[in-house]
Amino acid sequence: DLFNRSLEIDRVIIDILVNHEKDYDYIILDCPAGITKETLTLNAYSDYRFVVVTPDKSSVTDSYSLIKILNKEFGVNDNHLLINKMSSDGQYQRMIKTLSETVETFLKCRLHILGGIQKEDLPDDRFDTVLLHQENNALHKNFVNIVNRFTEEIEGEARIQDMHYSSHFEQVASLTV
């Protein structure tokens, strides 16, 4: 029963992820805003976290709180930041500067900046179509840029890890010969 309070939905989701993680390159979980046990557990379990923040004060506060609790309670030091519903480049730059400096100064954490999505006045029933299928639309282009930025970062990390492993393996091999 999904409404049974004793059911640990975060554990159920993690079990599903563990059973299917080899089937996919990426599994994206969209967690609701706020600080709940489930949101914290799923974010702590995840390899990468995208903290989506809007220019609203409550969103900024909520995002910082999530990053802080993940850091203090779970040892999470890296998060990805995405600014949503931004109205200008100046607003985007101020938000990036403020959040990055605050997180680095007070938490000693790092925010990987993925970019921003301009505020769009679209009906809810048109949003997905524009985002995913209208290639000439700025919203679609921003989304593709963000996905590319993330995948390039991850592929770069994998290449660096491969080089470290390769170098370490060559050192071990030369010692055993």
N, C-alpha and C positions, 0 to 999 in steps of 0.2 A: 504494500500500500504506500503510494508516494506521499501521502499526507501524514503518515505515521512519523511522529517526531523522533522516535528512536532509530529510524532508518538514517544511516550516515551516507547521504547522497554523494558527498565528496569521495568517500571510499569506493562506492559503486562506480563512479566515473573513472577513478584511478584504475580500478580493476579492468574496466573496459579498455582503457588506454594501454595498459600493460599487455593485454591480449591482442591488440591490433597495431602497436607502434611499429612493427616491422613491415606492415602493409602499406605505409604511407611515408612520404618524405617529410611532410609537416601535418600536424593535427592542430587546428586552431579552436580554442575554447573561448567563447564570448561570455565573460563573467559580468554580472551586473555591478554597477557602481555600489560603493559602500563597503563596510568592513564587517563581513560575516565570516564565520568559521569556514564555510565552504569556499568562499572566495580566497581567503588566506591560504588554506590548504592546497587548493588547485594552483594558485600562483606560485607557492613555494615548491610544489612538485614539478612545475613546468621548467623546461630548459630555457625558454625565453619568455619574457613578459612584455606586452605592449601596454603601456599606461596611456590611455586616451584621455586627454584633458581639453576642456573647452574654456573660453575666456571668462567663465563665470567663477566668482570667488569660491562658491561652495565646491565646484569641480576641482579647482586648484588645491583647496584645503583637503578634500577627499583623496586626491591623487598623492599629495605629499604624505598624508597619514598612511595610505597603503604602502608606499615605499618605505616609510619609517618602520612600520610594524614588521614588514617582510625582512628588513635589515636587522632589527633588534631581536626578533623572536626566531627567525629562520636563517639568519646569516646571508641573506640575499644582497649582493652588492652591485649587481648590474640589472638595469631595466632599459627598455626602449621607450622613447617618448614620442607620441604623436599628438599634434595640436589639431583639434577638430573645430569646425565652425569659426575659423578666424576671419576677421573682416578686413585686415590689411597686413602688409608685410611688417610694418612697424609693431603692430600688436603681436605678431608671431615672434619677432626678435625680442621684444620685452619679456614675453612668457618664457622663451627658451633661456634667456639670460637669468631671469629670476629663479626659475626652477632649478636650472643646472647649478648655479652658484649656491643656492640654499641646500640642495641635496649633497653637493660636494663638501661644503663647509661644515654642515652640522652632522651629516651621516657618513662622510667619507665614502660615498657611493658614486657610481658613474651612471650617467644617463646617455644612452646612445640615441642621438636625435634622428628620427626617421623622416621628419618633415611635417607638413601641415596640409590640411584640407580646407579650402575656402568655404565660407558659409554659402549654402545654396538654398534658394527658395523653391523647393520642389514639393509637389504633393507626395505623401508617403508611398502611394502605390506606383510612383514613377521612379523613385530613388534607385532601386536595384537595377532597373533597366538602364538608366543613365550611367550608373557606376560601372556596370559590367559590360555593357554592349555598345555604347555610343563613343567610339574611339576618338572622335574629334572634340568631345566635350572636356572642359578643363577638369571636372571632377574625375572623370575616367583617367585622364593623363596623370593627375596627382596621385591617384590610387596606384597606377602602374609604376610610377616613379618610387613610391614608398615600398612596394613589393620588391622592386629591383634593388633598391638600396639595402633592404634587409637581406635578400638572398646573396648579394655580392659580399656583404659583411660576413655572413655565415660561411660562404664558400672560401673567403679569404682566411678565416679562422681555421677551417679544415686544412687548407694548404699549409698553413704555418704549423699546425699540429703534425701533419704528415712529414714536413721537413724536419721537425724536432725528432720525431720517431725514427725517421730514416737516418738522421745524423747519429742518434743514440745507438741504433742498430749497427751502423757501420763501426762505431767506436767499440761496441761489445764484440762484434765479429773480429775486428783487428786484434783485440786482446786475447781472443781464444784461439787464434791461428797459430 
